[in-house]
Amino acid sequence: MKIFFISAAVLITLICVSYNGYAEDKSFPAVHTGDNENQVIERWGIPDNKSRMYEEGKRRAVWIYNCEYLTPCAQDCDWYYDVPCYYLFFENGKLTGWHDVR
């Protein structure tokens, strides 16, 4: 009987630990205003989409990161992974701001 309770306790602990590790919301490493494009790529990887424009002698860009990295999903969530999570804004190669759209 003692072995049963010990086994049950170990099993419950393993289930809780594995579930909590899976359910955690991952977040991207910190980025800061003024970081250059290479620093952002080192921390967050290559964005899913980039949009660039040139205006009044300024080179502006918007980088879009989708939700796949951030959100573990136990079922078929391909549709959700295509949803943007973050927009990062650059001017002349420097990060000027970001928007979390989750």
N, C-alpha and C positions, 0 to 999 in steps of 0.2 A: 504494500500500500504506500509505503514511504517513497519507493521508486516512482510510482505513478504520479505523486504530487510534485516531485522534483522534475520529472519529465514534462509534466504539464506546465510548470512554472518556466522552464527553459523554452519550451515551445511558444508560450505566450510572449515571452520576452523577445524571442527572435522575430516573431510576427510583427510586434510593435516597432522594433528597430527597423526592420526592412520596410514597413509601411511608411514610417516617418521619413526615412531617407528618400522614398519615392515621392511622397506628397509635398515635400518642401518646394517652395517657389524659388527656383534658381534666379539669381540676379547677375547682371553683368558686372564686371569689375568697374570701379569708379573711373569716370572720365571727368575732366575739368575744363572749364572755359579757358581757351588759349592753347589747348593740346593741338598738336598738328595731326594731319591725316594718318601718318605712320604710327603715331602713338595710339590712336584709336584702333587701328587695325591690329596692333600687337595685343591690345586688351580685349577687343570684341570680335576680332576676325573680319573677314570681308563682308560688307553689307549685301543684303539680298537685292537691293536696287539702288542706283545712283541717278540723280538728276542734276545736271549742271546748267548754269546760265551765266552770261556775261552782261554786266550792266554798269554803265558809268565808270568804266575802268576797274570794276571789281569783279572778281571771279567768285561766284556763289555756287554752293552745292547743297543738296539735301540727300542724306543717306538714310535708307530705310532698313531697319532690322525687323524681321518677322518674329513670331512668338515661339517657334519651335525650340529654341535653346532654353527659353524661360519656363515653359509649361509642360510638364510631363503629362501624358494622357494615357489612360488605361485602355481606351477603346479606339475606334477609327476616328481620328481627329485631323486628317490631312487638310480638311477645309479650314480648320482653326489655325493650323501652322502657316497658312498663307496670309493671315490677318496681320497687319503691321502692329508692332508693339512700341517701337521707338522711331522717332524722326530725329536725326541729328543735323544741325545746320552749321555750315562752314562758310567762311568768307576769307578769300585769299589763302586757303589751305589751313586756316586755324578754326577750331571749334568755337562757335559763338553761342550755342545753346542747344537744347534738346527738348523733346516733348514725349512723355510717356502716354500712349493712347490706350492702355489696357483698361 
